[in-house]
C-alpha cells in the first residue's frame, strides 16, 4: 500500500449484530439483537421519509419496501 494514501475508516462498517451488548440486568441473545437492529432500521428509515415528505405522505408499504 502507498503510505501517502489514507486508509479508509472501517469502523463505519461495523456489524451491530455482532457487537457485544451487555448489561447487568439482561443477557441479550442474537435473536434479541436482530430484533433491536430491525426495529432501529425501520424507525430510522421511516423518520427520514417523514422528514423528507411529511408524515401524511408516507405509506407503511413504502417504509417496508425501503
Secondary structure, 3 states (H helix, E strand, C coil): CCCCCCCCCHHHHCCCCCCCCCCCCCCCCHHHHHHHHHHHHHHHHHHHHHHHHCHHHCCHHHHHHC
